[in-house]
Every structure is written in structure tokens, then in C-alpha cells.
Amino acid sequence: VQLQASGGGLVQPGGSLTLACAASGSIFSIPNMGWYRQAPGVQRELVADITSGGMTNYADSVKGRFTISRDNAKKTVYLQMNSLKPEDTAVYYCNARVIRSRLSSNVYTHWGQGTQVTVSS
């Protein structure tokens, strides 16, 4: 299973960015997809995640500013980030919990390669 993330970059405070992450490979279903971030010297933290049924969960620091969504047919998760702040600067990692086969209910966790988001004037 591979996760390919895109959409990071440099943006001014108050600006917007959209991240996308597409999953490919041996996948039967993806019960949960999400985004984490890690700033220098800080532990990786959950930003937002979403179930295959559309239930979402957000870190308090991004509620009201970020929106997570997914396209199940495309196996893709998106993160729309608005009103960005300098403290949102981090490497953002896509995460997917995958069931690889209909013959097994085992769930495997996969990570994307990370995409840099920098919020600075």
C-alpha cells in the first residue's frame, strides 16, 4: 500500500492550502484516513481524521479552520486548511488504516511521505 500526498507549500498567515493524499495498492477497504503533523522538536500529533462513513474528528487547535473530507471511490483524503497561522507550520503526514483483503479483518496502518506546510509572511 502506498500513500501519495501533495499540496504543501508556503503560504502567508490567513491564507489557505489544500492537501490531498491518494492510497493505492492492495486495498479492500480503508476504515479510517487522516492527517497528522510534526513540527521541529515536537511529537507528531493528530490534525484530523475521517471514517469511511464520513465521521470526522479534529484537533482543538484546528477546529473551525480545517476541513477533512474523502472520496472513497478514489481512495483519497483531503485537508482544506483555511485561516492558516504560523503555528500550523509543520510536516503533514497522511495516514490510512487499511484492510487489505476481504478474507481478513486485520487492519494495517500506513503513512505517506510527508508534505511541508510553511505559514510565514
Disulfide bonds with the S-S distance in Angstrom:
Cys21-Cys94 2.07
